[in-house]
Amino acid sequence: MSEVVISAGDTAWVLASSALVLLMTPGLALFYGGMVRSKSVLNMMMMSLISIGIVSVLWVIYGFKLAFGYEANSPWYGSFSPYVS
């Protein structure tokens, strides 16, 4: 097995883009909150903010392996081997 080299630039880009999406979600909650009636604003904002937790868990389970998979045959994405037989 060859030695795995993790690029600092690629990792920094994934972290920076993830942080931007994390900051975008409260803005989206405010946008969606403005589109509903006043009695539904809190519910809509909480659904948007809860999605941060759900997507974070899904990233840990599936996304990390796709982004940083070591057995990849492609330079664009990681390995699908644990998910596709």
Biopython code that builds the backbone (N, CA, C, O; Angstrom):
import numpy as np
from Bio.PDB.StructureBuilder import StructureBuilder

atoms = [
    (1, "MET", "N", (0.841, -1.181, 0.000)),
    (1, "MET", "CA", (0.000, 0.000, 0.000)),
    (1, "MET", "C", (0.881, 1.236, 0.000)),
    (1, "MET", "O", (1.843, 1.324, 0.762)),
    (2, "SER", "N", (0.548, 2.188, -0.857)),
    (2, "SER", "CA", (1.363, 3.390, -0.959)),
    (2, "SER", "C", (1.062, 4.353, 0.191)),
    (2, "SER", "O", (0.008, 4.288, 0.825)),
    (3, "GLU", "N", (2.005, 5.232, 0.432)),
    (3, "GLU", "CA", (1.852, 6.199, 1.509)),
    (3, "GLU", "C", (0.802, 7.241, 1.126)),
    (3, "GLU", "O", (0.773, 7.720, -0.008)),
    (4, "VAL", "N", (-0.043, 7.579, 2.065)),
    (4, "VAL", "CA", (-1.120, 8.543, 1.829)),
    (4, "VAL", "C", (-0.606, 9.937, 2.154)),
    (4, "VAL", "O", (-0.088, 10.178, 3.244)),
    (5, "VAL", "N", (-0.753, 10.856, 1.201)),
    (5, "VAL", "CA", (-0.341, 12.234, 1.402)),
    (5, "VAL", "C", (-1.598, 13.104, 1.366)),
    (5, "VAL", "O", (-2.315, 13.130, 0.366)),
    (6, "ILE", "N", (-1.856, 13.809, 2.455)),
    (6, "ILE", "CA", (-3.012, 14.685, 2.532)),
    (6, "ILE", "C", (-2.557, 16.106, 2.227)),
    (6, "ILE", "O", (-1.670, 16.644, 2.890)),
    (7, "SER", "N", (-3.169, 16.696, 1.228)),
    (7, "SER", "CA", (-2.815, 18.052, 0.813)),
    (7, "SER", "C", (-3.407, 19.065, 1.784)),
    (7, "SER", "O", (-4.606, 19.041, 2.066)),
    (8, "ALA", "N", (-2.575, 19.941, 2.285)),
    (8, "ALA", "CA", (-3.041, 20.966, 3.224)),
    (8, "ALA", "C", (-3.983, 21.939, 2.532)),
    (8, "ALA", "O", (-4.946, 22.401, 3.145)),
    (9, "GLY", "N", (-3.727, 22.258, 1.276)),
    (9, "GLY", "CA", (-4.589, 23.179, 0.545)),
    (9, "GLY", "C", (-5.975, 22.606, 0.308)),
    (9, "GLY", "O", (-6.973, 23.310, 0.462)),
    (10, "ASP", "N", (-6.046, 21.332, -0.065)),
    (10, "ASP", "CA", (-7.347, 20.693, -0.285)),
    (10, "ASP", "C", (-8.146, 20.614, 1.008)),
    (10, "ASP", "O", (-9.352, 20.862, 1.018)),
    (11, "THR", "N", (-7.478, 20.271, 2.082)),
    (11, "THR", "CA", (-8.162, 20.184, 3.373)),
    (11, "THR", "C", (-8.642, 21.559, 3.825)),
    (11, "THR", "O", (-9.747, 21.683, 4.354)),
    (12, "ALA", "N", (-7.834, 22.581, 3.626)),
    (12, "ALA", "CA", (-8.231, 23.938, 3.998)),
    (12, "ALA", "C", (-9.434, 24.399, 3.177)),
    (12, "ALA", "O", (-10.324, 25.069, 3.700)),
    (13, "TRP", "N", (-9.461, 24.040, 1.887)),
    (13, "TRP", "CA", (-10.589, 24.426, 1.043)),
    (13, "TRP", "C", (-11.882, 23.743, 1.498)),
    (13, "TRP", "O", (-12.934, 24.381, 1.538)),
    (14, "VAL", "N", (-11.815, 22.470, 1.836)),
    (14, "VAL", "CA", (-13.010, 21.758, 2.305)),
    (14, "VAL", "C", (-13.496, 22.371, 3.613)),
    (14, "VAL", "O", (-14.700, 22.549, 3.796)),
    (15, "LEU", "N", (-12.590, 22.694, 4.519)),
    (15, "LEU", "CA", (-12.985, 23.305, 5.788)),
    (15, "LEU", "C", (-13.557, 24.706, 5.589)),
    (15, "LEU", "O", (-14.538, 25.072, 6.236)),
    (16, "ALA", "N", (-12.952, 25.494, 4.697)),
    (16, "ALA", "CA", (-13.449, 26.849, 4.456)),
    (16, "ALA", "C", (-14.825, 26.827, 3.802)),
    (16, "ALA", "O", (-15.704, 27.599, 4.185)),
    (17, "SER", "N", (-15.019, 25.962, 2.833)),
    (17, "SER", "CA", (-16.329, 25.895, 2.183)),
    (17, "SER", "C", (-17.383, 25.346, 3.138)),
    (17, "SER", "O", (-18.540, 25.763, 3.081)),
    (18, "SER", "N", (-17.007, 24.428, 4.006)),
    (18, "SER", "CA", (-17.950, 23.929, 5.014)),
    (18, "SER", "C", (-18.336, 25.037, 5.992)),
    (18, "SER", "O", (-19.496, 25.137, 6.395)),
    (19, "ALA", "N", (-17.378, 25.856, 6.369)),
    (19, "ALA", "CA", (-17.674, 26.974, 7.282)),
    (19, "ALA", "C", (-18.598, 27.982, 6.613)),
    (19, "ALA", "O", (-19.486, 28.531, 7.266)),
    (20, "LEU", "N", (-18.405, 28.234, 5.324)),
    (20, "LEU", "CA", (-19.292, 29.160, 4.620)),
    (20, "LEU", "C", (-20.718, 28.623, 4.547)),
    (20, "LEU", "O", (-21.672, 29.386, 4.699)),
    (21, "VAL", "N", (-20.872, 27.334, 4.321)),
    (21, "VAL", "CA", (-22.207, 26.740, 4.299)),
    (21, "VAL", "C", (-22.822, 26.798, 5.696)),
    (21, "VAL", "O", (-24.019, 27.049, 5.835)),
    (22, "LEU", "N", (-22.018, 26.569, 6.723)),
    (22, "LEU", "CA", (-22.517, 26.654, 8.095)),
    (22, "LEU", "C", (-22.994, 28.060, 8.425)),
    (22, "LEU", "O", (-23.989, 28.223, 9.131)),
    (23, "LEU", "N", (-22.304, 29.072, 7.928)),
    (23, "LEU", "CA", (-22.729, 30.448, 8.148)),
    (23, "LEU", "C", (-23.931, 30.823, 7.281)),
    (23, "LEU", "O", (-24.687, 31.729, 7.631)),
    (24, "MET", "N", (-24.111, 30.142, 6.167)),
    (24, "MET", "CA", (-25.222, 30.437, 5.279)),
    (24, "MET", "C", (-26.555, 29.942, 5.847)),
    (24, "MET", "O", (-27.600, 30.519, 5.547)),
    (25, "THR", "N", (-26.535, 28.896, 6.652)),
    (25, "THR", "CA", (-27.768, 28.282, 7.125)),
    (25, "THR", "C", (-28.608, 29.215, 7.997)),
    (25, "THR", "O", (-29.822, 29.254, 7.797)),
    (26, "PRO", "N", (-28.050, 29.969, 8.950)),
    (26, "PRO", "CA", (-28.902, 30.920, 9.689)),
    (26, "PRO", "C", (-29.499, 32.003, 8.783)),
    (26, "PRO", "O", (-30.624, 32.446, 9.014)),
    (27, "GLY", "N", (-28.767, 32.426, 7.769)),
    (27, "GLY", "CA", (-29.312, 33.381, 6.806)),
    (27, "GLY", "C", (-30.477, 32.786, 6.036)),
    (27, "GLY", "O", (-31.463, 33.471, 5.763)),
    (28, "LEU", "N", (-30.366, 31.534, 5.690)),
    (28, "LEU", "CA", (-31.454, 30.842, 5.017)),
    (28, "LEU", "C", (-32.651, 30.702, 5.946)),
    (28, "LEU", "O", (-33.797, 30.785, 5.504)),
    (29, "ALA", "N", (-32.389, 30.492, 7.228)),
    (29, "ALA", "CA", (-33.486, 30.414, 8.205)),
    (29, "ALA", "C", (-34.224, 31.746, 8.281)),
    (29, "ALA", "O", (-35.453, 31.765, 8.360)),
    (30, "LEU", "N", (-33.502, 32.846, 8.259)),
    (30, "LEU", "CA", (-34.153, 34.154, 8.265)),
    (30, "LEU", "C", (-34.959, 34.376, 6.987)),
    (30, "LEU", "O", (-36.061, 34.924, 7.029)),
    (31, "PHE", "N", (-34.410, 33.952, 5.861)),
    (31, "PHE", "CA", (-35.115, 34.088, 4.585)),
    (31, "PHE", "C", (-36.404, 33.274, 4.583)),
    (31, "PHE", "O", (-37.465, 33.785, 4.222)),
    (32, "TYR", "N", (-36.311, 32.007, 4.986)),
    (32, "TYR", "CA", (-37.504, 31.170, 5.039)),
    (32, "TYR", "C", (-38.492, 31.675, 6.087)),
    (32, "TYR", "O", (-39.704, 31.585, 5.890)),
    (33, "GLY", "N", (-37.986, 32.202, 7.191)),
    (33, "GLY", "CA", (-38.862, 32.748, 8.219)),
    (33, "GLY", "C", (-39.663, 33.943, 7.722)),
    (33, "GLY", "O", (-40.781, 34.176, 8.180)),
    (34, "GLY", "N", (-39.103, 34.693, 6.798)),
    (34, "GLY", "CA", (-39.820, 35.822, 6.230)),
    (34, "GLY", "C", (-40.860, 35.428, 5.205)),
    (34, "GLY", "O", (-41.682, 36.258, 4.817)),
    (35, "MET", "N", (-40.847, 34.192, 4.758)),
    (35, "MET", "CA", (-41.785, 33.750, 3.728)),
    (35, "MET", "C", (-43.044, 33.099, 4.295)),
    (35, "MET", "O", (-43.972, 32.796, 3.546)),
    (36, "VAL", "N", (-43.085, 32.881, 5.610)),
    (36, "VAL", "CA", (-44.242, 32.200, 6.201)),
    (36, "VAL", "C", (-45.005, 33.167, 7.096)),
    (36, "VAL", "O", (-44.547, 34.278, 7.365)),
    (37, "ARG", "N", (-46.173, 32.730, 7.553)),
    (37, "ARG", "CA", (-46.957, 33.566, 8.469)),
    (37, "ARG", "C", (-46.235, 33.689, 9.805)),
    (37, "ARG", "O", (-45.374, 32.873, 10.135)),
    (38, "SER", "N", (-46.587, 34.699, 10.556)),
    (38, "SER", "CA", (-45.853, 35.008, 11.792)),
    (38, "SER", "C", (-45.921, 33.877, 12.817)),
    (38, "SER", "O", (-44.983, 33.712, 13.596)),
    (39, "LYS", "N", (-46.995, 33.099, 12.841)),
    (39, "LYS", "CA", (-47.078, 32.013, 13.814)),
    (39, "LYS", "C", (-46.168, 30.842, 13.455)),
    (39, "LYS", "O", (-45.920, 29.986, 14.304)),
    (40, "SER", "N", (-45.665, 30.779, 12.230)),
    (40, "SER", "CA", (-44.826, 29.661, 11.792)),
    (40, "SER", "C", (-43.343, 30.023, 11.681)),
    (40, "SER", "O", (-42.535, 29.192, 11.267)),
    (41, "VAL", "N", (-42.983, 31.242, 12.045)),
    (41, "VAL", "CA", (-41.596, 31.686, 11.872)),
    (41, "VAL", "C", (-40.637, 30.863, 12.719)),
    (41, "VAL", "O", (-39.613, 30.402, 12.214)),
    (42, "LEU", "N", (-40.946, 30.670, 13.987)),
    (42, "LEU", "CA", (-40.044, 29.923, 14.862)),
    (42, "LEU", "C", (-39.877, 28.483, 14.385)),
    (42, "LEU", "O", (-38.769, 27.946, 14.396)),
    (43, "ASN", "N", (-40.972, 27.864, 13.969)),
    (43, "ASN", "CA", (-40.900, 26.494, 13.467)),
    (43, "ASN", "C", (-40.014, 26.414, 12.226)),
    (43, "ASN", "O", (-39.189, 25.506, 12.121)),
    (44, "MET", "N", (-40.165, 27.329, 11.305)),
    (44, "MET", "CA", (-39.370, 27.309, 10.076)),
    (44, "MET", "C", (-37.900, 27.553, 10.373)),
    (44, "MET", "O", (-37.031, 26.921, 9.773)),
    (45, "MET", "N", (-37.615, 28.472, 11.300)),
    (45, "MET", "CA", (-36.223, 28.749, 11.642)),
    (45, "MET", "C", (-35.584, 27.561, 12.359)),
    (45, "MET", "O", (-34.418, 27.249, 12.116)),
    (46, "MET", "N", (-36.327, 26.902, 13.228)),
    (46, "MET", "CA", (-35.782, 25.732, 13.924)),
    (46, "MET", "C", (-35.538, 24.573, 12.958)),
    (46, "MET", "O", (-34.565, 23.836, 13.117)),
    (47, "MET", "N", (-36.402, 24.401, 11.965)),
    (47, "MET", "CA", (-36.169, 23.343, 10.976)),
    (47, "MET", "C", (-34.885, 23.605, 10.196)),
    (47, "MET", "O", (-34.141, 22.673, 9.893)),
    (48, "SER", "N", (-34.622, 24.868, 9.871)),
    (48, "SER", "CA", (-33.389, 25.194, 9.163)),
    (48, "SER", "C", (-32.166, 24.977, 10.042)),
    (48, "SER", "O", (-31.144, 24.486, 9.564)),
    (49, "LEU", "N", (-32.255, 25.332, 11.313)),
    (49, "LEU", "CA", (-31.107, 25.176, 12.206)),
    (49, "LEU", "C", (-30.880, 23.711, 12.593)),
    (49, "LEU", "O", (-29.734, 23.301, 12.781)),
    (50, "ILE", "N", (-31.929, 22.930, 12.714)),
    (50, "ILE", "CA", (-31.775, 21.499, 13.004)),
    (50, "ILE", "C", (-31.120, 20.781, 11.832)),
    (50, "ILE", "O", (-30.435, 19.773, 12.011)),
    (51, "SER", "N", (-31.338, 21.309, 10.635)),
    (51, "SER", "CA", (-30.698, 20.691, 9.470)),
    (51, "SER", "C", (-29.171, 20.754, 9.562)),
    (51, "SER", "O", (-28.490, 19.913, 8.976)),
    (52, "ILE", "N", (-28.620, 21.737, 10.289)),
    (52, "ILE", "CA", (-27.165, 21.801, 10.485)),
    (52, "ILE", "C", (-26.682, 20.534, 11.187)),
    (52, "ILE", "O", (-25.693, 19.933, 10.769)),
    (53, "GLY", "N", (-27.368, 20.129, 12.240)),
    (53, "GLY", "CA", (-26.973, 18.925, 12.972)),
    (53, "GLY", "C", (-27.121, 17.666, 12.142)),
    (53, "GLY", "O", (-26.251, 16.795, 12.174)),
    (54, "ILE", "N", (-28.215, 17.558, 11.398)),
    (54, "ILE", "CA", (-28.444, 16.366, 10.580)),
    (54, "ILE", "C", (-27.393, 16.257, 9.488)),
    (54, "ILE", "O", (-26.832, 15.183, 9.270)),
    (55, "VAL", "N", (-27.125, 17.347, 8.810)),
    (55, "VAL", "CA", (-26.128, 17.321, 7.738)),
    (55, "VAL", "C", (-24.733, 17.071, 8.296)),
    (55, "VAL", "O", (-23.924, 16.408, 7.647)),
    (56, "SER", "N", (-24.434, 17.586, 9.485)),
    (56, "SER", "CA", (-23.130, 17.320, 10.098)),
    (56, "SER", "C", (-22.934, 15.836, 10.383)),
    (56, "SER", "O", (-21.856, 15.294, 10.142)),
    (57, "VAL", "N", (-23.964, 15.182, 10.890)),
    (57, "VAL", "CA", (-23.870, 13.743, 11.154)),
    (57, "VAL", "C", (-23.730, 12.969, 9.847)),
    (57, "VAL", "O", (-22.935, 12.032, 9.773)),
    (58, "LEU", "N", (-24.478, 13.339, 8.826)),
    (58, "LEU", "CA", (-24.364, 12.665, 7.532)),
    (58, "LEU", "C", (-22.986, 12.871, 6.913)),
    (58, "LEU", "O", (-22.463, 11.973, 6.254)),
    (59, "TRP", "N", (-22.397, 14.041, 7.118)),
    (59, "TRP", "CA", (-21.050, 14.297, 6.608)),
    (59, "TRP", "C", (-20.040, 13.360, 7.287)),
    (59, "TRP", "O", (-19.165, 12.800, 6.628)),
    (60, "VAL", "N", (-20.171, 13.199, 8.599)),
    (60, "VAL", "CA", (-19.247, 12.327, 9.318)),
    (60, "VAL", "C", (-19.403, 10.874, 8.848)),
    (60, "VAL", "O", (-18.414, 10.158, 8.697)),
    (61, "ILE", "N", (-20.648, 10.446, 8.619)),
    (61, "ILE", "CA", (-20.892, 9.057, 8.247)),
    (61, "ILE", "C", (-20.495, 8.784, 6.799)),
    (61, "ILE", "O", (-19.803, 7.803, 6.528)),
    (62, "TYR", "N", (-20.921, 9.637, 5.864)),
    (62, "TYR", "CA", (-20.732, 9.355, 4.441)),
    (62, "TYR", "C", (-19.769, 10.308, 3.733)),
    (62, "TYR", "O", (-18.935, 9.866, 2.944)),
    (63, "GLY", "N", (-19.872, 11.579, 4.001)),
    (63, "GLY", "CA", (-19.158, 12.582, 3.223)),
    (63, "GLY", "C", (-17.657, 12.561, 3.375)),
    (63, "GLY", "O", (-16.940, 12.796, 2.402)),
    (64, "PHE", "N", (-17.156, 12.286, 4.573)),
    (64, "PHE", "CA", (-15.714, 12.311, 4.784)),
    (64, "PHE", "C", (-15.014, 11.271, 3.925)),
    (64, "PHE", "O", (-13.963, 11.547, 3.348)),
    (65, "LYS", "N", (-15.586, 10.085, 3.838)),
    (65, "LYS", "CA", (-14.981, 9.024, 3.034)),
    (65, "LYS", "C", (-15.003, 9.390, 1.554)),
    (65, "LYS", "O", (-14.065, 9.072, 0.823)),
    (66, "LEU", "N", (-16.070, 10.059, 1.106)),
    (66, "LEU", "CA", (-16.130, 10.476, -0.294)),
    (66, "LEU", "C", (-15.144, 11.596, -0.591)),
    (66, "LEU", "O", (-14.590, 11.656, -1.689)),
    (67, "ALA", "N", (-14.919, 12.480, 0.370)),
    (67, "ALA", "CA", (-14.010, 13.597, 0.140)),
    (67, "ALA", "C", (-12.545, 13.190, 0.286)),
    (67, "ALA", "O", (-11.691, 13.654, -0.470)),
    (68, "PHE", "N", (-12.257, 12.329, 1.252)),
    (68, "PHE", "CA", (-10.871, 11.992, 1.552)),
    (68, "PHE", "C", (-10.604, 10.497, 1.456)),
    (68, "PHE", "O", (-9.691, 10.002, 2.116)),
    (69, "GLY", "N", (-11.375, 9.758, 0.650)),
    (69, "GLY", "CA", (-11.178, 8.315, 0.520)),
    (69, "GLY", "C", (-9.803, 7.990, -0.032)),
    (69, "GLY", "O", (-9.344, 8.621, -0.984)),
    (70, "TYR", "N", (-9.158, 7.022, 0.554)),
    (70, "TYR", "CA", (-7.776, 6.730, 0.190)),
    (70, "TYR", "C", (-7.639, 5.737, -0.953)),
    (70, "TYR", "O", (-6.600, 5.717, -1.613)),
    (71, "GLU", "N", (-8.652, 4.908, -1.213)),
    (71, "GLU", "CA", (-8.551, 3.925, -2.275)),
    (71, "GLU", "C", (-9.158, 4.454, -3.568)),
    (71, "GLU", "O", (-9.666, 3.670, -4.371)),
    (72, "ALA", "N", (-9.119, 5.728, -3.781)),
    (72, "ALA", "CA", (-9.806, 6.349, -4.913)),
    (72, "ALA", "C", (-9.103, 6.042, -6.227)),
    (72, "ALA", "O", (-7.876, 5.988, -6.304)),
    (73, "ASN", "N", (-9.912, 5.844, -7.247)),
    (73, "ASN", "CA", (-9.404, 5.683, -8.600)),
    (73, "ASN", "C", (-9.574, 6.959, -9.402)),
    (73, "ASN", "O", (-9.250, 6.991, -10.589)),
    (74, "SER", "N", (-10.069, 7.995, -8.780)),
    (74, "SER", "CA", (-10.334, 9.261, -9.456)),
    (74, "SER", "C", (-9.668, 10.397, -8.680)),
    (74, "SER", "O", (-9.606, 10.356, -7.451)),
    (75, "PRO", "N", (-9.174, 11.402, -9.387)),
    (75, "PRO", "CA", (-8.614, 12.551, -8.674)),
    (75, "PRO", "C", (-9.681, 13.512, -8.147)),
    (75, "PRO", "O", (-9.350, 14.447, -7.419)),
    (76, "TRP", "N", (-10.950, 13.303, -8.497)),
    (76, "TRP", "CA", (-12.013, 14.237, -8.153)),
    (76, "TRP", "C", (-12.798, 13.846, -6.918)),
    (76, "TRP", "O", (-13.359, 14.720, -6.256)),
    (77, "TYR", "N", (-12.859, 12.584, -6.586)),
    (77, "TYR", "CA", (-13.626, 12.147, -5.424)),
    (77, "TYR", "C", (-12.955, 10.941, -4.797)),
    (77, "TYR", "O", (-12.074, 10.328, -5.399)),
    (78, "GLY", "N", (-13.378, 10.602, -3.579)),
    (78, "GLY", "CA", (-12.787, 9.502, -2.846)),
    (78, "GLY", "C", (-13.386, 8.165, -3.231)),
    (78, "GLY", "O", (-13.830, 7.966, -4.362)),
    (79, "SER", "N", (-13.391, 7.283, -2.303)),
    (79, "SER", "CA", (-13.803, 5.910, -2.563)),
    (79, "SER", "C", (-15.276, 5.697, -2.227)),
    (79, "SER", "O", (-15.760, 6.172, -1.200)),
    (80, "PHE", "N", (-15.985, 4.978, -3.100)),
    (80, "PHE", "CA", (-17.374, 4.594, -2.854)),
    (80, "PHE", "C", (-17.450, 3.186, -2.283)),
    (80, "PHE", "O", (-18.550, 2.682, -2.058)),
    (81, "SER", "N", (-16.324, 2.541, -2.042)),
    (81, "SER", "CA", (-16.310, 1.107, -1.710)),
    (81, "SER", "C", (-17.134, 0.725, -0.485)),
    (81, "SER", "O", (-17.741, -0.345, -0.522)),
    (82, "PRO", "N", (-17.212, 1.499, 0.597)),
    (82, "PRO", "CA", (-18.024, 1.039, 1.714)),
    (82, "PRO", "C", (-19.526, 1.116, 1.432)),
    (82, "PRO", "O", (-20.308, 0.467, 2.127)),
    (83, "TYR", "N", (-19.946, 1.890, 0.434)),
    (83, "TYR", "CA", (-21.358, 2.135, 0.203)),
    (83, "TYR", "C", (-21.905, 1.376, -0.991)),
    (83, "TYR", "O", (-23.092, 1.051, -1.023)),
    (84, "VAL", "N", (-21.065, 1.088, -1.971)),
    (84, "VAL", "CA", (-21.495, 0.407, -3.193)),
    (84, "VAL", "C", (-20.688, -0.858, -3.336)),
    (84, "VAL", "O", (-19.457, -0.829, -3.301)),
    (85, "SER", "N", (-21.378, -1.967, -3.496)),
    (85, "SER", "CA", (-20.626, -3.227, -3.632)),
    (85, "SER", "C", (-20.378, -3.578, -5.078)),
    (85, "SER", "O", (-19.761, -4.604, -5.367)),
]
sb = StructureBuilder()
sb.init_structure("model")
sb.init_model(0)
sb.init_chain("A")
sb.init_seg("    ")
for serial, (resi, resn, name, xyz) in enumerate(atoms, 1):
    if name == "N":
        sb.init_residue(resn, " ", resi, " ")
    sb.init_atom(name, np.array(xyz, "f"), 0.0, 1.0, " ", f" {name:<3s}", serial, name[0])
structure = sb.get_structure()
